[in-house]
Amino acid sequence: MEKPRVRIYTDYKSPYAYVANARLFELEDRYGVELEWLPYTLRIPEFMGTVEERTPHFWRKVRYSYMDARRFANAQGLVMKGPRRIYDAFYSSAGMLFAQRLGLFRPYHDTVFRRFWNHELEIDELSEIAGVIAAIGGSAADFEAYARGPARAEHDRIIDEAEALGVFGVPSMVFNGELFWGGDRIDMLIERIKHPETIATALGSRHRTSA
């Protein structure tokens, strides 16, 4: 019997992606789901605006979001220190794709998440991501060549495909063409995995509602 397959889009600089990480791996460990992990590198100014444009209302929302995510982190025994600046996570996303080719995805993934949120790793520094690749058994030089070469085109193609599916944030999960956004939708996703026949009803109801 073919395993159910879930595509997961994530970004190492997202606090909510970080705190959803363990539960997403439970899909594999408890429910026999095949997970396909892909980067969706958030372009912060695109959906949050520039720092100069942000209102007091916006900053209240940001402060609450980090406080809220930290509650989830504390419940899991995770350290979550607020980001020190705005990050472009392209190199860390390229590292994800490179590590997958080496069969080293899980050690890379766990290391980058943990070290970034512990203020031990700058995910927008090529040399630091190359150092993670080397530490888990890969070639730093090969990764740097990949990051400077074909990584950008591959990364951008993945982002374009994600957005064609409707992805706009992380973590996002896609199962049988249905999109689920956020860690609080994992239970709904599990129900779909257990009862995939309900997807047609769910999508049909949504289409009728929006018609």
C-alpha positions in Angstrom: 0.0 0.0 0.0 1.4 3.4 -1.0 2.2 5.7 1.9 0.3 9.0 2.2 2.6 11.8 1.2 2.7 15.3 2.7 4.7 18.2 1.3 5.9 20.6 4.0 7.1 24.2 3.3 9.3 25.7 6.1 11.7 28.5 6.8 14.3 28.5 9.5 13.7 32.1 10.6 10.0 31.5 11.3 9.2 30.9 15.0 6.0 29.1 14.2 7.8 26.7 11.8 10.3 26.0 14.6 7.7 25.1 17.2 5.7 23.0 14.8 8.7 21.0 13.7 8.5 18.1 16.2 4.8 17.5 15.5 5.4 17.5 11.8 7.9 14.7 12.2 5.3 12.8 14.2 3.4 12.5 10.9 6.2 10.2 9.8 6.9 8.5 13.0 3.3 7.8 14.1 1.2 7.7 11.0 3.6 6.4 8.4 3.5 9.5 6.3 6.2 10.2 3.7 7.3 13.8 4.2 8.7 16.0 1.5 10.4 19.0 3.0 10.9 22.1 0.9 12.0 25.7 1.6 9.6 28.6 1.4 11.9 31.5 2.2 9.8 34.3 3.5 10.5 37.7 2.0 9.9 39.8 5.1 9.5 43.2 3.5 6.9 41.8 1.1 4.4 40.8 3.7 5.5 42.8 6.7 6.7 46.0 5.0 9.9 47.8 5.7 10.9 48.7 9.2 10.2 52.4 8.5 6.6 51.6 7.4 5.6 49.6 10.5 3.0 51.0 12.8 2.6 50.7 16.6 -0.2 48.2 15.8 2.2 46.1 13.8 4.8 46.0 16.6 2.2 45.0 19.1 1.3 42.1 16.9 5.0 41.1 16.4 5.6 41.2 20.2 2.6 39.0 20.8 3.6 36.6 18.0 7.0 36.0 19.5 5.6 35.7 23.0 3.0 33.2 21.8 5.6 31.1 19.9 7.8 31.1 22.9 5.0 29.6 25.0 4.9 26.7 22.5 8.7 26.5 22.6 8.8 26.4 26.4 6.2 23.6 26.5 8.7 21.6 24.3 11.8 22.5 26.3 13.1 24.5 23.3 15.1 27.7 23.6 13.8 30.6 21.5 15.7 33.8 21.5 14.3 36.6 19.4 16.0 37.3 16.1 18.7 40.0 16.3 17.9 41.5 12.9 16.0 40.8 9.6 17.4 37.7 7.9 17.5 36.6 4.3 17.4 32.8 4.8 18.4 31.8 1.3 21.7 30.1 2.3 20.0 28.1 4.9 17.3 27.1 2.4 20.0 26.1 -0.1 21.6 24.1 2.7 18.4 22.2 3.2 18.3 21.2 -0.5 22.0 20.3 -0.5 21.7 18.2 2.7 18.8 16.3 1.3 20.9 15.2 -1.7 23.5 13.8 0.8 20.9 12.0 2.9 21.7 14.3 5.8 18.5 16.3 5.9 17.4 15.6 9.5 20.8 16.4 11.2 21.1 19.6 9.1 17.5 20.6 9.7 17.6 20.1 13.5 21.0 21.8 13.8 20.0 24.9 11.9 16.7 25.4 13.7 18.3 24.8 17.1 21.4 26.9 16.6 19.6 29.8 14.9 17.1 30.2 17.7 19.9 29.9 20.3 21.7 32.8 18.6 24.6 30.4 17.7 24.2 30.6 13.9 23.7 33.4 11.3 21.6 31.8 8.6 22.4 34.4 6.0 26.2 33.9 6.2 27.3 31.4 3.5 30.4 30.4 5.5 28.3 29.5 8.6 25.9 27.3 6.7 28.8 25.7 5.0 30.2 25.0 8.4 27.0 23.2 9.4 27.3 21.1 6.2 30.9 20.2 7.1 30.0 19.4 10.7 27.3 16.8 9.6 29.6 15.1 7.1 29.3 17.0 3.9 31.7 19.1 1.9 31.7 22.8 2.7 33.4 23.6 -0.7 30.8 21.6 -2.7 28.0 23.4 -0.8 29.5 26.8 -1.5 29.8 26.0 -5.2 26.2 24.9 -5.2 25.0 28.0 -3.3 26.8 30.3 -5.7 25.7 28.3 -8.7 22.5 26.4 -9.4 20.9 26.8 -6.0 19.2 30.1 -6.7 17.3 28.9 -9.8 16.2 25.7 -8.0 15.2 27.7 -4.9 13.2 30.2 -6.9 11.5 27.4 -8.9 10.4 25.8 -5.6 9.0 29.1 -4.3 7.1 29.7 -7.6 5.6 26.2 -7.4 4.6 26.8 -3.8 2.9 30.0 -4.6 1.0 28.4 -7.4 -0.4 26.0 -4.8 -1.5 28.9 -2.7 1.3 28.9 -0.2 1.9 32.3 1.5 3.5 31.4 4.9 5.0 28.7 7.0 4.7 26.0 8.1 2.5 25.0 5.2 1.5 21.5 4.5 0.0 20.1 1.2 -1.9 16.8 1.2 -3.8 15.5 -1.8 -3.8 19.1 -3.2 -5.3 20.6 0.0 -3.3 23.3 1.7 -3.0 23.6 5.5 -1.2 26.6 7.1 0.1 26.7 10.6 0.9 24.3 13.4 -2.6 24.6 14.7 -3.9 22.9 11.5 -1.8 19.7 12.0 -4.7 18.0 13.8 -6.9 18.7 10.8 -4.3 17.4 8.5 -4.0 14.2 10.6 -7.8 13.7 10.2 -7.4 14.1 6.4 -4.6 11.5 6.4 -6.8 9.1 8.4 -9.9 9.8 6.2 -8.7 11.0 2.8 -12.1 10.6 1.4 -13.3 13.6 3.3 -11.2 16.0 1.2 -13.7 16.0 -1.7 -16.5 16.9 0.6 -14.4 19.6 2.3 -13.3 21.2 -0.9 -16.7 20.9 -2.4 -18.2 22.8 0.5 -15.6 25.5 0.3 -16.3 26.0 -3.4 -20.0 26.2 -2.8 -19.5 28.7 0.0 -17.3 30.9 -2.1 -19.5 30.7 -5.3 
